Amino acid sequence: MRVIECSGTPYEIGKQIGEGCGDILHHSMKTTFAVLSRGYGNSTDEVIATASKFIEPVREYDHILIEHLQGQADAIAVPFEEMFALRCIFEMSYYYKQIQGLCTSFAATGKATRDGKTILGQNIDWLTTYEPYLLHMHYEDGTRLLALSLGGMVEYSMNSYGFGNCANSLFTKADPYCFSLPLGCYLPKVMRQSSIDEAAKLLKQVARGVGYFHLADRTGNMVGIESTFEEVEAVHPSNELLFHANCYCTERFKDRDMAAAILPDAFDRTKRIEELLLAQHGNISVDTAKTILSDHAHSPYSICRHGAPNKPTAWEMTTVASFIMVPEEGKMYIAKGSPCENDYVEYTV
């Protein structure tokens, strides 16, 4: 796993990311533009122009991210608009009807875990052509973040204020498409907040339609967020557990859920991770989390996901990284690739 240590102003942090991951970012942009234009005859310029509609709303929402992206763009000598478009892949996937993305996640705390500490875990399932890397960011105000980046598109983060996040794709009806802030652009500011309450409040304001998120902190506070393009709903823990795949659990959103048509295995993964968590209730630890995230029930469409035999490798979703967070200890454990085949490496925020 490539690790980039970065600090200074937002622009300087962005430039350091570009200098350390330029090859990955170039490859991610090339793949993204190819995916979004396949089958519909859209040019790269058209994709970039559509994504650019988000620039001013994002600038108003989070100028720090804009400076990050400018630094990255300057470091790898590409136009800012191309770098920005990479952060909009999930929204553009809806717009161009190239919907994809998986993932299975959980959070546990209190009586659910062996020592009472909060634990978050997730497998990131995506195209193998996107390489994950880890950012260790130090901001001038003292905020520190460990951010596992999926090829520069989005990050899964834990901060020095003692909370972390997981994120899963959701698929809701969107016809006509509703423009809102891109997921990859609103999450960074959420994870720079100094408390889980502030982060959850902000997330409820900006999350719309493309993803599920849960936040969990070192004191045992946990909350999930589901949304459509029009509405948002908090998901509260049961038995001190949160878990999710790629289908809605909010009853009033289920009639708009497209998972049955796009990712029917999401229902099996949701049921399976619930079974595994309840079986280990009171004993969940980093080691049991590793076992849960390596589960192969319903293979090849399992929690630990490998390529399906009936799909070309280039288009099949695979577990490209797995992570476990322990906010109280400031530790994040990451396996690059499938957790059943790769060791977890420990990092500290």
N, C-alpha and C positions, 0 to 999 in steps of 0.2 A: 504494500500500500504506500503510495507516494504521500509524504507529509510535507506541507508547506507552512513554515513559521512566518507569520506576517504581522506587522505592527506599524503604527504611525497614523497619518491622516487617512480618511477613507480612500482618497485617490492613491496614496502610497500602498495601502493594503491591496487595492485592486491591481496595481502594477506588479506587486510581488507575486500575486496569484497568477497573473499572465506570464510572468517570467518563469515561474516554476511549473506551470501546466500548459504552456502554449500549444504543445503538440496535441494534448488531449482536447483542448478547446477547439482547435482547428478541425479535428476529426469529428467532434460532436456537432459542430455547425454544418459540416459537409453532410453528415448522416441525417441531421434534422431537416435540412432543406430538401434532401432526396426523398425522405419519408413523406413530408408534407405535400410534395408536388406529384407523387406517384399516382398514376391513374386518372388524374383530373386535368393534366396539361397546364398546371400552374407553374409559372416561372419562379426562380429564386427571388427575382426582384418583386414579383407580386406578393410572395409570402412575406418578405421584409416590409413591404409597404403596409400590408395588413397589420402586422405586429407593431409597426410604428405608431398606429393609432393609440396605443397604450402609453406612449412615452410621456406625454405631458401629465396625464393623471398620475402616473407613477412618480414623476418628478415632484408633483405637489404632495404626494403621500410620503415619499422617502428619498430625499435628496442624497442621503448617504449611499444608498444603493446605486443611484445614478453615477456618483463619483467613483464607486467601485468599478462599475462597468466601463466607465471612460478610461480608468487606469488599465484595466485588462485589455481593452481595445487598442490603446496606445502601445502597450507592451508587445502585442503580437501583430501590430500593424494591419488592423482591419477596421473598417468603418464602425462607428459606435452602433449604428442601426443593426448591423449584423450580430454584434455581441448581445445587444438587447433582445433580438428576436429569439435567441437561444433560450432566454428565460421565459418565453411565452409558448413553449412547445405544447403544453397541456391544453391551453385555450385554443391554439391553432389546430390541434388535433380535432377538437370539436368543430371548429369552423370549417375545416377542410374534410371532415368526416373520415378521419384516419385515427379513430379512437383506439387507444391501447394503454397498457399499464396495469400492474397487478399490486402485489404486496399483502402481507399478513402481519398484524402487529398486536401487542398487548401491553398492559401496565398492571402491576400488582403492588400492594402495599399492606402495612399493618399485619393483621392476623393471617393474611394470605401468604406472606413470605416467611422464610425460616427465621430471620432475625428482626423482622418488623420493618426493614428498610424498603424504600420504594425501588422497584426495578421496572424498567421499560425494555421492550425487545421488539425487533422487527426484521423480517426478511424483505429486501428490496428486489423486486422482480422486474426486469426490464430487458431491452435488447443488449446482447453481449458486446455490441459495437461501442457502447458507452462505457468508459472506464471511470470507476469511482476513485476519488482521492480525498484526503483529509486535510482540512484547514485548521490551524491553531492560531486564532486571531486575537490580537491584543489592541483594544481601542484606547484612545487617549483619555477617555473618562474612567478608565480602569476596568471596563467590561471585558471579559475574556470568553471566548467561545471555542468549543470543539465542534466543527461542522463537517459532516460527511457529505461530500458533494457528489451527485450523480452526473458526472460529465459536464459540470457547469450549469446544469439546468435548475437544480433545486438542492437544498441542503436539509439534512436531518441533524439537529443541533442539541447540544447541552451547554448551558452557560454557567458562569461563575456565581450567579445568584441562586443556583441550586434547583433548576428545573430543566427538563428536556422535552422533546416532541417526537412523535411518530406521525406519519402521513400515508394515506392510502388513496388510490384513485376511486372515485365514484362516478357513476354514469347515469345522468338524469336527462329526461327529455329536454331538448333545447331547440325548438323550431318555432319561430326564428331564433337564431343565435343571439344571446344577450351579452354585450361587451361589459366586462367588469375588470377589476384589477387582476393581473395574472398571479397565479399561485406562487410561481417562482420569484415574484416581485414583492408580495406582501409578507411572506414568511420571515425574511431576514429582520425586518423591524419588529415583528412579534417576538422573535427570540433575542432581541436586544433589550426588552423590557426588564425591569428590575424585580418583578414579582410575577408569580403565576396568575394572580388576579388581574393585573394590568394586561398581561399577555392574552388571557382569555377574553377580556373585554374588547381588546383590539381585534382579535381573531373573529369574534362574533360580528363585528362591524364590516369586515372586509371579505371573509370567506363566502364564496358563492359558487356552488354547483359542481366543482371539478374534483374536490377532495374531501376526505374525512381526516380529522386531526385529533390526537389527544395529547394533552399536556399533563405532566405529573411532576411533583416536586419532592424535595427531601423531607418535608414534614408530613407527607401523606395526602396532600391535596391532589385530586385528579379530576379532570373533566375532558369529555370528548365533544367534538363539534361536527355535526352533519349539516349540509345545506343543499338546497336546490338553487337555481339562478334567481329565485324570488324570495326564498325564506331561509332561516337558519334555526337550528335547534340544538340545545345542549344535551349531551348524553352523559348520564351520571353512572358512577360505578355501582355494581351489584356484587356483594360478597367481597368488597374491596378489590374488584377486578374490572378492567376495561379490556375489550378485545374487539378486533375488527378485521374484515377482509375487504371486499369490494362490492358489498350490497348494503342497502339501507337497513337500519334497525328501527328508525323512527317511523311509527305506524303511518302517519299522515303523508309520508314521502314515498311509501312503497308503490303507489299506483303510478309514480313517475320513474321508478327504478328500471333501468335498462340492463341490469346485470344478467337476467335470465336469458336474454338474447345474445349478449356480448361475451359474458364470462360466467356461464352457469356453474362452474366449479367454485365460484366465490361462496356459494351457500354451504358446500361441503367443507371448505376451509374454515369458515366461520364456526360451524358446528364442531369440527375437529379440534380447533384450538381451545374452544370452550371445554370440551371433554378433557383435554390434556391439562389445562389449568386447574380444573376442579379436582382432577385426580391427584394433583400435587398441592392442593390447597393447604396452607400451613407449612409447606416445605419448599416453596419456590425460592430458588437461589440462582446465582449466576450459572452454576453447573446444570441445574434442571432447566433453566432457560435455554441453554445450548442444546440440550436434548430435545426440547419442544420445537425449537426452530430447525432441527435436523430431521423432523418427522416426514415420513414418506407415504403415509396413508393416502389412498386415492391417486397414487402415482400414475402418470407423470404430472398430474395436476394437483400436486401436494403442497404443503406448507414450504418444504424445501423442494424447489421446483427445478426440474431438469427438462431438456428439450423433448418435445413430443415427437414421436417417430413419423407422424403424418404431416409435419410442417417443415419447410426449409429452415435451416439453422439461422439464416440471416433475419428471419421474421419471427422466430419463436422467443417468447419470454422465458427467461431463466433467472434464478437467484444469482444476482451479480455481486451482492454484498449482504452481510447480516450484522446487526449490531445489538448490543445490550448496554444499557446505561444504569448506573447507580448514582443518582444525584448527590446523596449524602456524602459519598466518598469522592465525588468529582471525577469518577472513572467511567470510561467508555471502552467497551471491548468490541473489536471489529474483526470479522472474517471477510477477506476479499474473495469473492466467489461463494460457492455453496458451502454452508457450515458443516455438512457431512464430510467434506473432502479437504477443508482448510481450517487451520488453527485460528483461534481468536487471539488478537494482539491487544494488550492493555495500553490505554492512553489516559492521561490526566489533564484536566482542564486548567 
